[in-house]
Amino acid sequence: MPFIVFFFISLLTIYIPLPTLLMYFHRLSEKHDTIVTIDKHILVILVLLDYYISYYFLKNCKIKKRYYFYLIGLNLIEWGIHLSLYLKFNATALTIVLIFQTILLICMFTFPLSGKFRNYIFNQN
């Protein structure tokens, strides 16, 4: 497995979902409103979908481009929710998750430019 693919899959499986799941149990303020509670539940659902798609990456390592675009869409939604929570609460945990999420999105847009990545992930010859 090329390093670029290994790095990408480790970002998907370790560095984004774990802090997001830990943030789910972390109190962002003394009093939560309904929007924050809904956002946290949506984030957990999206993280579980990310884990499922990441498992699919690990299991097959050959995916359709459509699934990759779904993954980008899920992570853009997660990034938006993290950003809105960060702007509202300005917590350190949110800063860390937002930085990792931004790095992942940059990688998701730039890694397909690499031939090794495309050949390994998208099953191109």
N, C-alpha and C positions, 0 to 999 in steps of 0.2 A: 504494500500500500504506500503510495507516495506521501511524503510528509505533509503536503498541502491538504490532502484529503484527511489524514489523521488529525491535523490541527483543526480543520473545519468540523469534523465529527465530535472532537472533544469540546469545542465551543458549544455545539448543540446539546450535548448530553451532560456536561458538567457545569460550565461557567454561567449559563443563563438559567436553567431550571432550578438548580439548588438554591441560589439566593432568592429567587422569586418565591419558591415554596416557603423558605424561612421567613420572608417578608409577610407572607400570608398570616402568620401567627404573631407577628410583631405589631405592637400598637403604634400607630403613626401619630396619634394624638390622644388626649384624654377622652374626647367625645367624637365618635365616628358618626358621620352622616350616612344616609342611605346610598348615596352615589359611591362613596368609598367602599362600602360593603359590597355593592354590586361589582365595582371594579375589581376588587380582590377575588371574588368568585369567578368572574370572567377570566382573570389572569390564570387562576388555577386550571380552569378548563382548557385554556390555550396552551398552558405548559404541558398538560397531559397529552394534548394533540401533538405538541412538539416532540415529546418523548416517544410517542407512537411512530411518528414519521422518522425520527432519529434512529429508532430501533430498526425500521425498515431500511434505512441507509446502511446500518451496521450489518444487517442480515444479508442483504442482497448486493449492496454497493453498485448496483446498476438500476437506475431509476428513470422514469420518464420525465421529460422537461416539465410537464404539467404539474407533477408533484413538487418539483423544485419551486415553481411559481406559487403554489399553495403555501409552501413553507415560507417564502418571502412575504406573502400576504399576511400570514399569521404573525410573523415577527414584526412587521410594520404596525399591526394592530397592537401587539404587546408594547412596542416602543412608544406608541401614542399614549397608551394607558399609563405606562411608567412615567412618561414626560408630564402628563397632567397631574399625577400624584406627586411628582417631584416639585412641580411649580406650586402646588398647594401646601406641601408639608416641608420641603427642603431637608429631608432626612438623609443621613450619611448612607444608610443601607440603600436608599433609592438612587443615590449618586453612583454607587458601585454598580448596581444592576443596570442603570442607564448607560454607563460607560461600556460595560460588557455588551449590552444590547446594540449600541452604536457600532462597536468594533465588529460584531457579528454581521450587522447589516452591510457595513463596508466590505467585509469579506464576501458576503453573498453576492454582491454586485461585481466585485473585481476578480474573484477566483475563477469564474467561468471563462475569463479571458485567457487563462492558462490552458495550454493544450493537454497537459497531463491530467489536470482536474477534469476537463471535459471528457477525455477518453475513458477515465476510470469511473466517473460517476454516471455519465449519460450513455455509456456503452457505444461510443463512436469509435470507428476504426480509421 
